[in-house]
């Protein structure tokens, strides 16, 4: 599948495997991302997709539904692993990430639901749930392409800024900023779960390709830190700088600071 790549920035400064694509707007970001996923599925029909929730990938999922309906991509052999799930919410709760994935993607494409994995937020033994999620991931051979959003605080999945980060799937307390950011989906902030199960940095970093998406001006600062800042556990996404194959797709607003002429970032912009 070919597509208009938009403006592409090749990042220098030792981060030689991070490619940044700046699309015009949210629609363009969604299209570029969906085509990257569709290309992966077409070249490896039984691939393992790592999937994410949040507002950012919704447009990408819409495009994938469209491509599937037009027979441009076939998900029948695909397996998927999601990044995270709220602790305490069952899959039929309308704010659970299982519910989100079913409604935004799985119910509308020809994927076998039995091959879609999301941590069980209501598991009786939550530690066991985390261990078995990692074992299953290992058994399937790891993720071919991992979709990520990014929190304004730099979290990926629910790996929140901290002095230490976890390798394995684990239960984590959500930070105040994450609870505030996610309260827009709930009727009140008190209803937002305070804990979640999240894949750790190990599961994410072992993915063969990382596809990180961001849109809107509120993400410009964190995208700049992701691409050019120092690696720091207080910005979990910055660890992606040491991954060997990262594609960052942003719209112009989220890419504003890395495109600015004034900033001292060592990036070279290549117009396609
Ligand atoms: P968003 O969330 O896509 O809703 O901005 C991203 C994230 O928190 O990872």
py3Dmol code that shows the C-alpha trace and the ligand (Angstrom):
import py3Dmol

protein = """\
ATOM      1  CA  UNK A   1       0.000   0.000   0.000  1.00  0.00           C
ATOM      2  CA  UNK A   2       1.452   3.361  -0.835  1.00  0.00           C
ATOM      3  CA  UNK A   3       0.635   6.630   0.821  1.00  0.00           C
ATOM      4  CA  UNK A   4       1.606  10.239   0.978  1.00  0.00           C
ATOM      5  CA  UNK A   5       4.226  10.304   3.677  1.00  0.00           C
ATOM      6  CA  UNK A   6       3.813  13.975   4.441  1.00  0.00           C
ATOM      7  CA  UNK A   7       6.825  15.755   5.819  1.00  0.00           C
ATOM      8  CA  UNK A   8       9.394  13.379   7.150  1.00  0.00           C
ATOM      9  CA  UNK A   9      12.026  14.230   9.702  1.00  0.00           C
ATOM     10  CA  UNK A  10      15.015  11.993  10.141  1.00  0.00           C
ATOM     11  CA  UNK A  11      16.286  12.389  13.639  1.00  0.00           C
ATOM     12  CA  UNK A  12      20.012  12.597  14.096  1.00  0.00           C
ATOM     13  CA  UNK A  13      21.843  12.955  17.450  1.00  0.00           C
ATOM     14  CA  UNK A  14      22.573   9.273  17.888  1.00  0.00           C
ATOM     15  CA  UNK A  15      18.930   8.258  17.725  1.00  0.00           C
ATOM     16  CA  UNK A  16      19.495   6.788  14.325  1.00  0.00           C
ATOM     17  CA  UNK A  17      16.496   4.540  14.246  1.00  0.00           C
ATOM     18  CA  UNK A  18      13.731   6.978  15.091  1.00  0.00           C
ATOM     19  CA  UNK A  19      11.790   8.199  12.114  1.00  0.00           C
ATOM     20  CA  UNK A  20       9.338  11.062  12.616  1.00  0.00           C
ATOM     21  CA  UNK A  21       6.535  11.610  10.141  1.00  0.00           C
ATOM     22  CA  UNK A  22       4.609  14.849  10.410  1.00  0.00           C
ATOM     23  CA  UNK A  23       1.175  14.659   8.840  1.00  0.00           C
ATOM     24  CA  UNK A  24      -0.925  17.729   8.155  1.00  0.00           C
ATOM     25  CA  UNK A  25      -3.673  16.963  10.662  1.00  0.00           C
ATOM     26  CA  UNK A  26      -5.343  14.232  12.710  1.00  0.00           C
ATOM     27  CA  UNK A  27      -6.890  12.680   9.604  1.00  0.00           C
ATOM     28  CA  UNK A  28      -3.497  12.508   7.897  1.00  0.00           C
ATOM     29  CA  UNK A  29      -1.835  11.064  11.017  1.00  0.00           C
ATOM     30  CA  UNK A  30      -4.551   8.408  11.214  1.00  0.00           C
ATOM     31  CA  UNK A  31      -4.143   7.495   7.559  1.00  0.00           C
ATOM     32  CA  UNK A  32      -0.360   7.190   7.686  1.00  0.00           C
ATOM     33  CA  UNK A  33      -0.592   5.031  10.815  1.00  0.00           C
ATOM     34  CA  UNK A  34      -3.374   2.822   9.450  1.00  0.00           C
ATOM     35  CA  UNK A  35      -1.412   2.190   6.271  1.00  0.00           C
ATOM     36  CA  UNK A  36       1.679   1.193   8.245  1.00  0.00           C
ATOM     37  CA  UNK A  37      -0.434  -1.345  10.164  1.00  0.00           C
ATOM     38  CA  UNK A  38      -2.209  -2.566   7.010  1.00  0.00           C
ATOM     39  CA  UNK A  39       1.137  -3.013   5.252  1.00  0.00           C
ATOM     40  CA  UNK A  40       2.390  -5.087   8.180  1.00  0.00           C
ATOM     41  CA  UNK A  41      -0.721  -7.307   8.163  1.00  0.00           C
ATOM     42  CA  UNK A  42      -0.522  -7.721   4.391  1.00  0.00           C
ATOM     43  CA  UNK A  43       3.136  -8.722   4.499  1.00  0.00           C
ATOM     44  CA  UNK A  44       2.687 -10.981   7.552  1.00  0.00           C
ATOM     45  CA  UNK A  45      -0.952 -12.110   7.815  1.00  0.00           C
ATOM     46  CA  UNK A  46      -0.418 -13.892  11.152  1.00  0.00           C
ATOM     47  CA  UNK A  47       1.432 -10.973  12.728  1.00  0.00           C
ATOM     48  CA  UNK A  48       1.119  -9.971  16.370  1.00  0.00           C
ATOM     49  CA  UNK A  49      -0.203  -6.436  16.773  1.00  0.00           C
ATOM     50  CA  UNK A  50       0.328  -4.508  19.986  1.00  0.00           C
ATOM     51  CA  UNK A  51      -2.650  -2.188  20.347  1.00  0.00           C
ATOM     52  CA  UNK A  52      -3.426   0.918  22.364  1.00  0.00           C
ATOM     53  CA  UNK A  53      -6.519   2.761  23.540  1.00  0.00           C
ATOM     54  CA  UNK A  54      -7.128   6.485  24.092  1.00  0.00           C
ATOM     55  CA  UNK A  55      -8.410   9.191  21.770  1.00  0.00           C
ATOM     56  CA  UNK A  56      -5.366   9.251  19.533  1.00  0.00           C
ATOM     57  CA  UNK A  57      -5.687   5.883  17.721  1.00  0.00           C
ATOM     58  CA  UNK A  58      -9.471   6.108  17.166  1.00  0.00           C
ATOM     59  CA  UNK A  59      -9.040   7.613  13.675  1.00  0.00           C
ATOM     60  CA  UNK A  60      -6.481   4.958  12.759  1.00  0.00           C
ATOM     61  CA  UNK A  61      -8.892   2.216  13.840  1.00  0.00           C
ATOM     62  CA  UNK A  62     -11.659   3.817  11.716  1.00  0.00           C
ATOM     63  CA  UNK A  63      -9.387   3.656   8.677  1.00  0.00           C
ATOM     64  CA  UNK A  64      -8.482   0.024   9.379  1.00  0.00           C
ATOM     65  CA  UNK A  65     -12.190  -0.844   9.562  1.00  0.00           C
ATOM     66  CA  UNK A  66     -12.647   0.869   6.198  1.00  0.00           C
ATOM     67  CA  UNK A  67      -9.699  -1.003   4.617  1.00  0.00           C
ATOM     68  CA  UNK A  68     -11.023  -4.294   5.969  1.00  0.00           C
ATOM     69  CA  UNK A  69     -14.504  -3.608   4.541  1.00  0.00           C
ATOM     70  CA  UNK A  70     -12.900  -2.787   1.169  1.00  0.00           C
ATOM     71  CA  UNK A  71     -10.936  -6.064   1.300  1.00  0.00           C
ATOM     72  CA  UNK A  72      -7.655  -4.194   1.387  1.00  0.00           C
ATOM     73  CA  UNK A  73      -6.541  -5.947   4.559  1.00  0.00           C
ATOM     74  CA  UNK A  74      -7.481  -9.261   6.138  1.00  0.00           C
ATOM     75  CA  UNK A  75      -7.267  -9.664   9.921  1.00  0.00           C
ATOM     76  CA  UNK A  76      -8.409 -13.301  10.047  1.00  0.00           C
ATOM     77  CA  UNK A  77      -5.009 -14.637  11.130  1.00  0.00           C
ATOM     78  CA  UNK A  78      -3.898 -11.651  13.214  1.00  0.00           C
ATOM     79  CA  UNK A  79      -3.333 -11.869  16.977  1.00  0.00           C
ATOM     80  CA  UNK A  80      -3.356  -8.786  19.150  1.00  0.00           C
ATOM     81  CA  UNK A  81      -2.182  -7.836  22.614  1.00  0.00           C
ATOM     82  CA  UNK A  82      -3.344  -4.629  24.236  1.00  0.00           C
ATOM     83  CA  UNK A  83      -1.145  -2.532  26.450  1.00  0.00           C
ATOM     84  CA  UNK A  84      -3.314  -2.135  29.474  1.00  0.00           C
ATOM     85  CA  UNK A  85      -6.613  -2.341  31.305  1.00  0.00           C
ATOM     86  CA  UNK A  86      -8.088  -0.560  34.306  1.00  0.00           C
ATOM     87  CA  UNK A  87      -7.968  -2.658  37.462  1.00  0.00           C
ATOM     88  CA  UNK A  88     -11.465  -3.343  38.732  1.00  0.00           C
ATOM     89  CA  UNK A  89     -13.350  -2.857  35.466  1.00  0.00           C
ATOM     90  CA  UNK A  90     -14.839  -5.863  33.712  1.00  0.00           C
ATOM     91  CA  UNK A  91     -14.718  -6.152  29.938  1.00  0.00           C
ATOM     92  CA  UNK A  92     -18.353  -5.123  29.557  1.00  0.00           C
ATOM     93  CA  UNK A  93     -17.899  -1.854  31.511  1.00  0.00           C
ATOM     94  CA  UNK A  94     -18.219   0.918  28.956  1.00  0.00           C
ATOM     95  CA  UNK A  95     -14.930   2.510  30.065  1.00  0.00           C
ATOM     96  CA  UNK A  96     -12.930  -0.714  30.047  1.00  0.00           C
ATOM     97  CA  UNK A  97     -10.316  -1.051  27.367  1.00  0.00           C
ATOM     98  CA  UNK A  98     -11.833  -4.365  26.233  1.00  0.00           C
ATOM     99  CA  UNK A  99     -15.063  -2.489  25.561  1.00  0.00           C
ATOM    100  CA  UNK A 100     -13.136   0.261  23.765  1.00  0.00           C
ATOM    101  CA  UNK A 101     -11.316  -2.209  21.508  1.00  0.00           C
ATOM    102  CA  UNK A 102     -14.439  -4.212  20.709  1.00  0.00           C
ATOM    103  CA  UNK A 103     -16.365  -1.083  19.806  1.00  0.00           C
ATOM    104  CA  UNK A 104     -13.672   0.804  17.952  1.00  0.00           C
ATOM    105  CA  UNK A 105     -12.096  -2.084  16.089  1.00  0.00           C
ATOM    106  CA  UNK A 106     -12.686  -5.765  16.798  1.00  0.00           C
ATOM    107  CA  UNK A 107     -16.473  -5.797  16.274  1.00  0.00           C
ATOM    108  CA  UNK A 108     -16.024  -4.233  12.841  1.00  0.00           C
ATOM    109  CA  UNK A 109     -13.206  -6.296  11.307  1.00  0.00           C
ATOM    110  CA  UNK A 110     -12.728  -9.977  10.557  1.00  0.00           C
ATOM    111  CA  UNK A 111     -10.372 -10.642  13.451  1.00  0.00           C
ATOM    112  CA  UNK A 112     -11.016 -13.746  15.555  1.00  0.00           C
ATOM    113  CA  UNK A 113     -11.896 -12.298  18.989  1.00  0.00           C
ATOM    114  CA  UNK A 114     -10.321 -15.350  20.636  1.00  0.00           C
ATOM    115  CA  UNK A 115      -7.011 -14.055  19.281  1.00  0.00           C
ATOM    116  CA  UNK A 116      -7.343 -10.616  20.900  1.00  0.00           C
ATOM    117  CA  UNK A 117      -5.747 -10.369  24.315  1.00  0.00           C
ATOM    118  CA  UNK A 118      -6.277  -7.658  26.915  1.00  0.00           C
ATOM    119  CA  UNK A 119      -5.387  -8.010  30.604  1.00  0.00           C
ATOM    120  CA  UNK A 120      -8.378  -8.961  32.746  1.00  0.00           C
ATOM    121  CA  UNK A 121      -8.982  -6.043  35.111  1.00  0.00           C
ATOM    122  CA  UNK A 122     -11.233  -8.188  37.279  1.00  0.00           C
ATOM    123  CA  UNK A 123      -8.857 -11.141  37.643  1.00  0.00           C
ATOM    124  CA  UNK A 124      -9.082 -12.677  41.113  1.00  0.00           C
ATOM    125  CA  UNK A 125      -5.343 -13.153  41.282  1.00  0.00           C
ATOM    126  CA  UNK A 126      -3.986 -10.028  39.655  1.00  0.00           C
ATOM    127  CA  UNK A 127      -0.310 -10.989  40.036  1.00  0.00           C
ATOM    128  CA  UNK A 128      -1.019 -14.275  38.295  1.00  0.00           C
ATOM    129  CA  UNK A 129      -2.891 -12.395  35.553  1.00  0.00           C
ATOM    130  CA  UNK A 130       0.192 -10.225  34.951  1.00  0.00           C
ATOM    131  CA  UNK A 131       2.531 -13.243  34.822  1.00  0.00           C
ATOM    132  CA  UNK A 132       0.292 -15.182  32.480  1.00  0.00           C
ATOM    133  CA  UNK A 133      -0.066 -12.148  30.181  1.00  0.00           C
ATOM    134  CA  UNK A 134       3.721 -12.019  29.801  1.00  0.00           C
ATOM    135  CA  UNK A 135       3.924 -15.800  29.294  1.00  0.00           C
ATOM    136  CA  UNK A 136       1.285 -15.674  26.589  1.00  0.00           C
ATOM    137  CA  UNK A 137       3.092 -12.825  24.883  1.00  0.00           C
ATOM    138  CA  UNK A 138       6.327 -14.814  24.941  1.00  0.00           C
ATOM    139  CA  UNK A 139       4.538 -17.938  23.694  1.00  0.00           C
ATOM    140  CA  UNK A 140       3.202 -15.988  20.691  1.00  0.00           C
ATOM    141  CA  UNK A 141       6.694 -14.782  19.902  1.00  0.00           C
ATOM    142  CA  UNK A 142       6.438 -11.114  20.894  1.00  0.00           C
ATOM    143  CA  UNK A 143       4.919  -8.144  19.144  1.00  0.00           C
ATOM    144  CA  UNK A 144       5.628  -7.299  15.514  1.00  0.00           C
ATOM    145  CA  UNK A 145       4.367  -3.748  15.670  1.00  0.00           C
ATOM    146  CA  UNK A 146       3.329  -1.927  18.839  1.00  0.00           C
ATOM    147  CA  UNK A 147       0.988   1.050  18.584  1.00  0.00           C
ATOM    148  CA  UNK A 148       1.516   3.629  21.332  1.00  0.00           C
ATOM    149  CA  UNK A 149      -0.092   6.883  22.319  1.00  0.00           C
ATOM    150  CA  UNK A 150       1.787   9.103  24.719  1.00  0.00           C
ATOM    151  CA  UNK A 151       0.519  10.773  27.880  1.00  0.00           C
ATOM    152  CA  UNK A 152       1.198  14.471  28.406  1.00  0.00           C
ATOM    153  CA  UNK A 153       3.423  13.259  31.249  1.00  0.00           C
ATOM    154  CA  UNK A 154       5.367  10.922  28.944  1.00  0.00           C
ATOM    155  CA  UNK A 155       3.712   7.689  29.983  1.00  0.00           C
ATOM    156  CA  UNK A 156       3.438   4.823  27.514  1.00  0.00           C
ATOM    157  CA  UNK A 157       0.801   2.252  28.292  1.00  0.00           C
ATOM    158  CA  UNK A 158       0.327   3.014  31.973  1.00  0.00           C
ATOM    159  CA  UNK A 159       4.057   3.102  32.663  1.00  0.00           C
ATOM    160  CA  UNK A 160       3.911   6.313  34.618  1.00  0.00           C
ATOM    161  CA  UNK A 161       6.858   8.649  35.349  1.00  0.00           C
ATOM    162  CA  UNK A 162       8.798   7.241  38.276  1.00  0.00           C
ATOM    163  CA  UNK A 163      12.299   6.749  39.668  1.00  0.00           C
ATOM    164  CA  UNK A 164      12.122   3.161  38.478  1.00  0.00           C
ATOM    165  CA  UNK A 165      10.287   1.468  35.638  1.00  0.00           C
ATOM    166  CA  UNK A 166       9.110  -2.150  35.437  1.00  0.00           C
ATOM    167  CA  UNK A 167      10.073  -4.621  32.753  1.00  0.00           C
ATOM    168  CA  UNK A 168       7.132  -7.005  33.178  1.00  0.00           C
ATOM    169  CA  UNK A 169       3.376  -6.594  33.085  1.00  0.00           C
ATOM    170  CA  UNK A 170       2.365  -5.196  36.456  1.00  0.00           C
ATOM    171  CA  UNK A 171      -0.226  -3.325  38.465  1.00  0.00           C
ATOM    172  CA  UNK A 172       0.431   0.365  38.700  1.00  0.00           C
ATOM    173  CA  UNK A 173      -1.085   3.321  40.496  1.00  0.00           C
ATOM    174  CA  UNK A 174      -2.226   5.991  38.095  1.00  0.00           C
ATOM    175  CA  UNK A 175      -0.788   9.439  38.623  1.00  0.00           C
ATOM    176  CA  UNK A 176      -2.987  12.418  39.422  1.00  0.00           C
ATOM    177  CA  UNK A 177      -2.395  13.880  35.944  1.00  0.00           C
ATOM    178  CA  UNK A 178      -3.425  10.624  34.249  1.00  0.00           C
ATOM    179  CA  UNK A 179      -6.569  10.347  36.388  1.00  0.00           C
ATOM    180  CA  UNK A 180      -7.409  13.963  35.543  1.00  0.00           C
ATOM    181  CA  UNK A 181      -6.734  13.436  31.838  1.00  0.00           C
ATOM    182  CA  UNK A 182      -8.878  10.286  31.726  1.00  0.00           C
ATOM    183  CA  UNK A 183     -11.724  11.719  33.786  1.00  0.00           C
ATOM    184  CA  UNK A 184     -13.124  13.214  30.566  1.00  0.00           C
ATOM    185  CA  UNK A 185     -14.448   9.735  29.714  1.00  0.00           C
ATOM    186  CA  UNK A 186     -16.180   9.192  33.077  1.00  0.00           C
ATOM    187  CA  UNK A 187     -19.123  11.063  34.615  1.00  0.00           C
ATOM    188  CA  UNK A 188     -16.965  12.150  37.540  1.00  0.00           C
ATOM    189  CA  UNK A 189     -13.289  12.023  38.491  1.00  0.00           C
ATOM    190  CA  UNK A 190     -14.163   9.773  41.474  1.00  0.00           C
ATOM    191  CA  UNK A 191     -15.207   7.055  39.039  1.00  0.00           C
ATOM    192  CA  UNK A 192     -11.799   6.855  37.355  1.00  0.00           C
ATOM    193  CA  UNK A 193      -9.992   3.724  38.550  1.00  0.00           C
ATOM    194  CA  UNK A 194      -6.827   4.556  40.457  1.00  0.00           C
ATOM    195  CA  UNK A 195      -4.939   1.457  39.365  1.00  0.00           C
ATOM    196  CA  UNK A 196      -4.350  -0.381  36.128  1.00  0.00           C
ATOM    197  CA  UNK A 197      -2.602  -3.441  34.749  1.00  0.00           C
ATOM    198  CA  UNK A 198      -0.033  -2.451  32.182  1.00  0.00           C
ATOM    199  CA  UNK A 199       2.483  -4.153  29.986  1.00  0.00           C
ATOM    200  CA  UNK A 200       5.934  -3.156  31.239  1.00  0.00           C
ATOM    201  CA  UNK A 201       8.777  -1.553  29.355  1.00  0.00           C
ATOM    202  CA  UNK A 202      10.123  -5.018  28.497  1.00  0.00           C
ATOM    203  CA  UNK A 203       7.065  -6.090  26.515  1.00  0.00           C
ATOM    204  CA  UNK A 204       7.010  -2.741  24.714  1.00  0.00           C
ATOM    205  CA  UNK A 205      10.740  -2.522  23.995  1.00  0.00           C
ATOM    206  CA  UNK A 206      10.844  -6.080  22.659  1.00  0.00           C
ATOM    207  CA  UNK A 207       8.349  -5.189  19.912  1.00  0.00           C
ATOM    208  CA  UNK A 208      10.080  -5.314  16.536  1.00  0.00           C
ATOM    209  CA  UNK A 209       8.617  -1.966  15.495  1.00  0.00           C
ATOM    210  CA  UNK A 210       7.113   0.812  17.599  1.00  0.00           C
ATOM    211  CA  UNK A 211       4.496   3.103  16.052  1.00  0.00           C
ATOM    212  CA  UNK A 212       3.881   6.066  18.353  1.00  0.00           C
ATOM    213  CA  UNK A 213       1.103   8.516  17.529  1.00  0.00           C
ATOM    214  CA  UNK A 214       0.311  11.977  18.854  1.00  0.00           C
ATOM    215  CA  UNK A 215      -1.898  14.821  17.778  1.00  0.00           C
ATOM    216  CA  UNK A 216      -2.739  18.292  19.017  1.00  0.00           C
ATOM    217  CA  UNK A 217      -0.740  21.160  20.468  1.00  0.00           C
ATOM    218  CA  UNK A 218      -0.992  19.792  24.031  1.00  0.00           C
ATOM    219  CA  UNK A 219       1.347  16.967  22.944  1.00  0.00           C
ATOM    220  CA  UNK A 220       3.991  19.214  21.327  1.00  0.00           C
ATOM    221  CA  UNK A 221       6.159  19.535  24.415  1.00  0.00           C
ATOM    222  CA  UNK A 222       6.227  15.848  25.262  1.00  0.00           C
ATOM    223  CA  UNK A 223       6.922  14.924  21.633  1.00  0.00           C
ATOM    224  CA  UNK A 224       9.870  17.275  21.664  1.00  0.00           C
ATOM    225  CA  UNK A 225      11.154  15.603  24.850  1.00  0.00           C
ATOM    226  CA  UNK A 226      10.561  12.160  23.379  1.00  0.00           C
ATOM    227  CA  UNK A 227      12.536  12.892  20.260  1.00  0.00           C
ATOM    228  CA  UNK A 228      15.306  15.059  21.597  1.00  0.00           C
ATOM    229  CA  UNK A 229      15.358  14.943  25.389  1.00  0.00           C
ATOM    230  CA  UNK A 230      17.608  12.852  27.581  1.00  0.00           C
ATOM    231  CA  UNK A 231      16.564   9.330  28.471  1.00  0.00           C
ATOM    232  CA  UNK A 232      14.903   9.592  31.853  1.00  0.00           C
ATOM    233  CA  UNK A 233      12.547   7.310  33.774  1.00  0.00           C
ATOM    234  CA  UNK A 234      10.511  10.429  34.600  1.00  0.00           C
ATOM    235  CA  UNK A 235       9.641  10.424  30.890  1.00  0.00           C
ATOM    236  CA  UNK A 236       9.061   6.729  30.223  1.00  0.00           C
ATOM    237  CA  UNK A 237       8.622   7.293  26.475  1.00  0.00           C
ATOM    238  CA  UNK A 238      12.194   8.620  26.272  1.00  0.00           C
ATOM    239  CA  UNK A 239      13.406   5.022  26.569  1.00  0.00           C
ATOM    240  CA  UNK A 240      12.189   4.529  23.028  1.00  0.00           C
ATOM    241  CA  UNK A 241      15.304   6.402  21.923  1.00  0.00           C
ATOM    242  CA  UNK A 242      17.242   3.189  22.445  1.00  0.00           C
ATOM    243  CA  UNK A 243      14.787   1.031  20.491  1.00  0.00           C
ATOM    244  CA  UNK A 244      16.078   0.062  17.075  1.00  0.00           C
ATOM    245  CA  UNK A 245      12.980   0.784  15.013  1.00  0.00           C
ATOM    246  CA  UNK A 246      10.615   3.557  16.077  1.00  0.00           C
ATOM    247  CA  UNK A 247       8.198   5.425  13.836  1.00  0.00           C
ATOM    248  CA  UNK A 248       6.641   8.530  15.382  1.00  0.00           C
ATOM    249  CA  UNK A 249       3.625   9.858  13.484  1.00  0.00           C
ATOM    250  CA  UNK A 250       2.328  13.235  14.609  1.00  0.00           C
ATOM    251  CA  UNK A 251       0.175  15.968  13.188  1.00  0.00           C
ATOM    252  CA  UNK A 252       1.590  19.452  12.640  1.00  0.00           C
ATOM    253  CA  UNK A 253       0.405  20.684  16.033  1.00  0.00           C
ATOM    254  CA  UNK A 254       2.045  17.883  17.986  1.00  0.00           C
ATOM    255  CA  UNK A 255       5.161  18.246  15.849  1.00  0.00           C
ATOM    256  CA  UNK A 256       5.315  22.042  16.226  1.00  0.00           C
ATOM    257  CA  UNK A 257       8.309  22.163  18.579  1.00  0.00           C
ATOM    258  CA  UNK A 258      10.447  19.711  16.674  1.00  0.00           C
ATOM    259  CA  UNK A 259       9.784  21.634  13.480  1.00  0.00           C
ATOM    260  CA  UNK A 260      10.584  25.052  14.896  1.00  0.00           C
ATOM    261  CA  UNK A 261      13.591  26.841  13.382  1.00  0.00           C
ATOM    262  CA  UNK A 262      14.528  28.312  16.730  1.00  0.00           C
ATOM    263  CA  UNK A 263      14.937  25.218  18.723  1.00  0.00           C
ATOM    264  CA  UNK A 264      18.384  23.790  19.085  1.00  0.00           C
ATOM    265  CA  UNK A 265      17.379  20.287  18.350  1.00  0.00           C
ATOM    266  CA  UNK A 266      19.677  18.312  16.146  1.00  0.00           C
ATOM    267  CA  UNK A 267      17.063  17.239  13.673  1.00  0.00           C
ATOM    268  CA  UNK A 268      17.233  17.609   9.945  1.00  0.00           C
ATOM    269  CA  UNK A 269      13.986  18.005   8.080  1.00  0.00           C
ATOM    270  CA  UNK A 270      13.627  16.181   4.799  1.00  0.00           C
ATOM    271  CA  UNK A 271      10.651  17.220   2.715  1.00  0.00           C
ATOM    272  CA  UNK A 272       9.226  14.466   0.544  1.00  0.00           C
TER     273      UNK A 272
END
"""
ligand_1 = """\
9
LIG
P -4.810 9.945 24.407
O -4.014 9.148 25.512
O -4.625 9.200 23.128
O -6.242 9.913 24.874
O -4.234 11.331 24.371
C -2.709 8.749 25.255
C -2.129 8.092 26.470
O -2.487 8.491 27.584
O -1.297 7.195 26.308
"""
view = py3Dmol.view(width=600, height=400)
view.addModel(protein, "pdb")
view.setStyle({"model": 0}, {"cartoon": {"style": "trace"}})
view.addModel(ligand_1, "xyz")
view.setStyle({"model": 1}, {"stick": {}})
view.zoomTo()
view.show()
